[in-house]
Amino acid sequence: MTLKDQIKQMFVKLTDSEKSLLLQELNKQEVLDTVLIEEAEILCCPHCSSKLFVKNGKRNDLQKYKCKSCCKVFTHRTGTPLHKIKKMDKFEAYKTLMMENYLPIKKIAAKIGISIQTAFDWRHKILSSINKEEGKFEGITEIDDIWFLYSQKGRKGLEYSRKRGGSKRAGDNDFQAKLLITKDRNSTIDLSLVRIGRLNKSDIQRKISGRFTPRSIIVSDKHRSIASFANSEGVKHVTFKASEHTAGGDFHIQNVNNLASKLKGTINHLLRGVSTKYLQSYANWVEIMSRKLTTTEINSMITTNKSSWDIHKNREGIYKWFIENFSRRTYRCPVKRSFVSELTSELIPSIGYL
């Protein structure tokens, strides 16, 4: 019996009051972990990276600092999803639920006792902080692409909308958002939204070029773009007909297929579909859940990622940049909500989100 099963058995034997007290203590410990991570030494200004800053008073026990170079005020939370969060206890409970189960927005909002709009914003603040794994792919590495129907779900003011069921055109077309899945047998994973339309060699290079070791072996179906990419990387490539599903022995892509099935099931069924604008965020969510990080590791990732606020408030600009550069679709009906931001279209590729 695993430790988790033993804890479950012991928890069931507790009275209702004991269960409530235990959950309160666990929640306090999680908040304490977050505070300890937040209070780690600040090395530079999150706005201009200057090391010249001084303390500048407190607000509700939260220490403020002022940069001598750019004259901007900041705290430990500036740039992280915790920035401007007023209900920290509910945010911590929300984060815990989110990292345990894939729950629709309405359901998690009802559980925590917050509005649907707040639940939506908190979800995307957290997702904006998730770091994509950039490790090397070693040994047998499986590659495949899957597609989701191009979706403008939630976008107001469209003159026409896609009919239920999507495009009737067969094969690759400009209504398919392509997501590249790469995974080796050591569980190094990359899930990347690459374009709307047919996958090509430059898309693969943009995402995973230079991440293979000399002993890596790429396994895929007979996709010409993957074959061309493997040749340019100087990596051995084993292929097979898609209808045969395997090249024999260890040369198959069943691990990628299982991950693709989980990803599609989560997005299309559990979460009732998502807009293409947020597809990369949800892919990151599935990836982080598959890595099975501890609570402390998740807290550390969320509270130390200083670029997550920029990603969150520039989500519409990132989506516009993606549509204009990696699709033949037309960017239409921009959202009315906007944030003051210094992130320009030239800087979007540097943040590593797409």
LINGI-V262287 format. One record per backbone hydrogen bond with DSSP energy under -0.5 kcal/mol. NH is the residue of the N-H (numbers start at 1). CO is the residue of the C=O. E is the energy in kcal/mol with one decimal. If there is no record, write none. Layout:
((NH CO E) (NH CO E))
//
This chain:
((6 2 -1.9) (7 3 -2.3) (8 4 -2.0) (9 5 -2.1) (10 6 -2.2) (11 7 -2.5) (12 8 -1.9) (13 9 -1.0) (14 11 -1.2) (19 15 -2.6) (20 16 -2.2) (21 17 -2.4) (22 18 -2.4) (23 19 -2.4) (24 20 -2.0) (25 21 -2.2) (26 22 -2.4) (27 23 -2.2) (28 24 -2.2) (29 25 -2.2) (30 26 -2.0) (31 27 -2.2) (32 28 -2.4) (33 29 -2.4) (34 30 -2.0) (35 31 -2.4) (36 32 -2.7) (37 33 -1.9) (38 34 -2.5) (39 35 -2.3) (40 37 -1.3) (45 50 -2.7) (49 45 -2.2) (53 51 -1.0) (54 66 -2.2) (56 57 -0.6) (56 64 -3.1) (59 62 -1.9) (62 59 -1.4) (63 61 -0.7) (64 57 -2.8) (65 74 -2.9) (66 54 -2.9) (67 72 -2.5) (68 52 -3.0) (69 52 -0.6) (71 67 -1.0) (74 65 -2.4) (78 75 -0.8) (80 77 -2.3) (81 302 -0.7) (83 80 -1.7) (85 82 -2.0) (88 86 -0.7) (91 87 -2.4) (92 88 -2.5) (93 89 -1.8) (94 90 -2.6) (95 91 -2.7) (96 92 -2.2) (97 93 -2.2) (98 94 -2.7) (99 95 -1.9) (100 97 -1.2) (101 97 -2.1) (103 101 -1.0) (108 104 -2.2) (109 105 -2.3) (110 106 -1.8) (111 107 -1.8) (112 108 -2.1) (113 109 -2.1) (114 109 -2.0) (119 115 -2.3) (120 116 -2.3) (121 117 -2.4) (122 118 -2.9) (123 119 -2.1) (124 120 -1.8) (125 121 -1.9) (126 122 -2.3) (127 123 -2.6) (128 124 -1.5) (129 125 -0.6) (129 126 -1.3) (130 127 -1.0) (137 211 -3.7) (138 136 -0.6) (141 217 -3.4) (142 183 -3.0) (143 219 -2.2) (144 181 -2.0) (146 179 -2.3) (148 177 -2.0) (150 175 -3.1) (155 152 -2.3) (158 155 -0.5) (166 163 -2.3) (176 173 -1.4) (177 148 -3.6) (177 175 -0.5) (178 176 -0.7) (178 195 -3.2) (179 146 -2.8) (180 192 -3.1) (181 144 -3.1) (182 180 -0.5) (182 190 -2.2) (183 142 -2.3) (184 188 -1.6) (185 138 -0.5) (185 140 -1.1) (187 184 -1.4) (189 187 -0.6) (190 182 -2.3) (192 180 -2.3) (192 190 -0.5) (194 178 -2.4) (194 192 -0.6) (195 178 -1.0) (196 326 -2.5) (197 176 -2.1) (197 195 -0.6) (203 200 -0.7) (204 200 -1.3) (205 201 -2.4) (206 202 -2.1) (207 203 -1.0) (208 204 -2.7) (209 205 -1.4) (211 208 -1.5) (213 137 -1.4) (216 213 -1.9) (217 139 -2.5) (218 236 -2.8) (219 141 -2.7) (220 238 -1.9) (222 240 -0.9) (223 221 -2.5) (224 222 -0.6) (227 223 -2.1) (228 224 -2.5) (229 225 -2.1) (230 226 -2.6) (231 227 -2.0) (232 228 -1.9) (233 229 -1.8) (234 230 -0.8) (234 231 -0.6) (235 230 -2.3) (236 216 -0.8) (238 218 -3.1) (240 220 -0.7) (244 241 -1.6) (245 241 -1.0) (247 251 -3.2) (248 251 -0.5) (251 248 -1.7) (252 250 -1.5) (253 245 -0.7) (257 253 -2.3) (258 254 -2.4) (259 255 -2.0) (260 256 -2.7) (261 257 -2.4) (262 258 -2.1) (263 259 -2.6) (264 260 -2.7) (265 261 -2.3) (266 262 -2.4) (267 263 -2.5) (268 264 -2.7) (269 265 -1.5) (270 265 -1.9) (271 266 -2.1) (273 267 -3.2) (276 151 -2.1) (278 275 -1.5) (279 276 -0.9) (282 278 -1.9) (283 279 -2.1) (284 280 -2.2) (285 281 -1.8) (286 282 -2.2) (287 283 -2.2) (288 284 -2.6) (289 285 -2.1) (290 286 -1.7) (291 287 -0.9) (292 288 -0.5) (292 289 -0.8) (293 288 -0.6) (298 294 -2.3) (299 295 -2.7) (300 296 -2.4) (301 297 -2.2) (302 298 -2.4) (303 299 -2.6) (304 300 -1.3) (305 301 -0.9) (306 304 -1.1) (308 305 -0.9) (309 79 -2.2) (311 307 -2.0) (312 308 -2.6) (313 309 -2.6) (314 310 -1.2) (315 312 -1.1) (318 314 -2.6) (319 315 -2.3) (320 316 -2.5) (321 317 -2.3) (322 318 -2.2) (323 319 -2.6) (324 320 -2.3) (325 321 -1.5) (326 322 -2.8) (327 323 -0.5) (344 342 -0.7) (347 344 -1.0) (348 344 -0.9) (349 345 -0.5) (350 347 -0.9) (351 347 -0.7) (351 348 -1.2) (352 349 -1.0) (353 348 -0.5))
//
